[in-house]
Amino acid sequence: MALKHYFILFLVSISVTACGVYSFTGAKVNANTKTFQVNYFQNNSTLIEPGLDLDFTNALTDLLLNQTNLSLVKSNGDLVYEGEITEYRISPTTATADNTAAQNRLTISVNVRFYNKQDEESEFEKRFSFFYDYAGTSQLVGTQKVTAIDEIFERLTQDIFNASLAQW
């Protein structure tokens, strides 16, 4: 009976090590990479939403802290994320017979520059954009605005993570 347990343990250990190191987030980080830094993402959009820049910078930092085992540093990070918010726009997407908006869309875009000291070929400058649709009869204020921005930031930060570390 003990021989059977050892055999099963042996098969499981071979299976796990044969597949290499696996990350549930899909991150492929060089073993020498220990730190990252997220520089302040300034809001350069034509429509300025107060606090959006700091909220986005914090959202990206939080995602990287939660999905990697890297340490956050203020300078000289092995991985560096920087850029700017280039678009914060509210626009109608559909109209009613009365020529009013039936649905509006909030779009936020960011330009990201990613630097990797361990793998310069993975570096990029890229634009990421996502949107949130809401009823044309409602105003984008209060909890609806918070929900919209949170949903957009969740998608943007995950897309940035995938492009830089998961390379999807």
C-alpha positions in Angstrom: 0.0 0.0 0.0 2.8 2.4 0.9 4.5 1.6 -2.4 1.3 2.7 -4.2 1.3 6.1 -2.4 5.0 6.7 -3.3 4.3 5.9 -6.9 1.4 8.3 -7.1 3.5 11.0 -5.3 6.3 10.3 -7.8 3.9 10.7 -10.8 2.4 13.9 -9.4 5.9 15.5 -8.8 7.1 14.6 -12.3 3.9 16.1 -13.8 4.3 19.3 -11.9 8.0 19.8 -12.6 7.6 18.8 -16.3 5.2 21.6 -16.9 7.7 24.1 -15.4 6.7 26.9 -13.0 3.1 27.8 -13.4 1.4 31.0 -12.4 -2.3 31.3 -12.0 -2.2 34.8 -13.3 -0.2 33.8 -16.4 2.7 36.1 -15.6 6.0 35.2 -17.1 8.6 37.0 -15.0 12.3 36.5 -15.3 13.8 34.9 -12.1 16.1 37.9 -11.8 13.2 40.4 -11.8 12.5 41.4 -8.2 11.0 44.9 -8.3 8.7 47.1 -10.2 7.7 50.8 -10.2 4.7 52.6 -11.5 5.3 56.2 -12.3 2.5 58.8 -12.0 0.1 58.6 -14.9 -0.7 62.3 -15.6 -4.2 63.1 -17.0 -3.6 64.8 -20.4 -7.2 64.3 -21.7 -9.2 67.2 -22.9 -11.9 66.5 -20.3 -10.3 66.4 -16.9 -11.8 64.3 -14.2 -10.2 65.3 -10.8 -8.3 62.5 -9.1 -8.5 60.1 -12.1 -4.7 60.2 -12.6 -3.9 59.2 -9.0 -6.7 56.6 -9.0 -5.4 54.9 -12.2 -1.8 54.9 -10.9 -3.0 53.3 -7.7 -5.2 50.7 -9.6 -2.2 49.6 -11.7 0.1 49.4 -8.7 -2.5 47.4 -6.7 -3.0 44.9 -9.6 0.7 44.3 -9.9 1.1 43.8 -6.1 -1.8 41.4 -6.0 -0.9 39.3 -9.1 2.9 39.1 -8.8 5.4 38.5 -6.0 7.4 41.6 -7.1 8.3 44.4 -4.7 7.2 48.0 -5.3 10.0 50.5 -5.4 10.0 54.3 -6.1 13.0 54.2 -8.5 15.3 51.8 -10.4 12.6 49.1 -10.7 13.4 46.1 -12.8 10.0 46.7 -14.5 8.8 50.3 -15.1 5.4 51.4 -16.1 4.8 55.0 -17.1 2.5 57.0 -19.3 -0.5 59.3 -19.4 -4.2 59.2 -19.5 -5.0 60.4 -23.1 -8.7 60.3 -23.2 -11.7 60.7 -20.9 -14.7 61.1 -23.1 -18.5 60.8 -22.7 -20.4 60.4 -26.0 -23.8 59.2 -27.1 -23.9 55.8 -28.7 -27.5 55.4 -29.7 -30.3 57.9 -30.2 -34.1 57.9 -29.6 -36.8 59.1 -32.0 -36.7 62.4 -30.0 -33.1 63.0 -31.0 -31.9 62.4 -27.5 -29.3 59.9 -26.4 -30.7 56.5 -25.5 -27.3 55.3 -24.3 -24.0 57.1 -23.5 -20.5 55.7 -23.3 -17.6 56.7 -21.1 -14.3 55.9 -22.7 -11.0 56.1 -21.0 -7.7 55.6 -22.8 -4.1 55.4 -21.5 -0.8 55.5 -23.3 1.7 53.1 -21.5 5.4 52.8 -21.8 6.7 49.6 -20.3 10.4 49.0 -19.6 12.0 45.7 -18.6 15.7 45.7 -17.5 15.9 41.9 -17.8 14.2 41.6 -21.2 14.4 44.7 -23.5 12.6 42.9 -26.3 9.4 42.8 -24.3 9.4 46.6 -23.9 6.6 48.6 -25.6 4.7 51.8 -25.9 1.0 51.1 -26.4 -2.4 52.6 -26.1 -5.1 50.9 -24.1 -8.7 51.8 -24.1 -12.0 50.6 -22.6 -15.5 51.9 -22.2 -18.6 51.7 -20.0 -22.1 52.2 -21.4 -25.0 53.6 -19.4 -28.5 54.9 -20.0 -28.9 58.2 -21.7 -31.5 59.3 -19.2 -29.1 59.0 -16.3 -26.2 61.3 -15.3 -22.7 59.9 -14.7 -22.4 61.0 -11.1 -22.1 59.3 -7.7 -22.1 55.5 -7.5 -22.7 55.1 -11.2 -19.5 57.1 -12.0 -17.5 55.1 -9.5 -18.8 51.9 -10.9 -18.0 53.0 -14.4 -14.5 54.1 -13.6 -13.8 51.0 -11.5 -14.9 48.7 -14.3 -12.9 50.5 -16.9 -9.8 50.5 -14.7 -10.1 46.8 -13.9 -10.1 46.0 -17.6 -7.3 48.5 -18.5 -5.0 47.4 -15.8 -5.6 43.7 -16.6 -4.9 44.4 -20.3 -1.7 46.2 -19.4 -0.7 43.3 -17.1 -1.4 40.8 -19.9 0.6 42.8 -22.5 3.6 43.3 -20.2 3.9 40.1 -18.2 1.6 37.5 -19.6 2.4 38.6 -23.2 -1.1 37.7 -24.5 
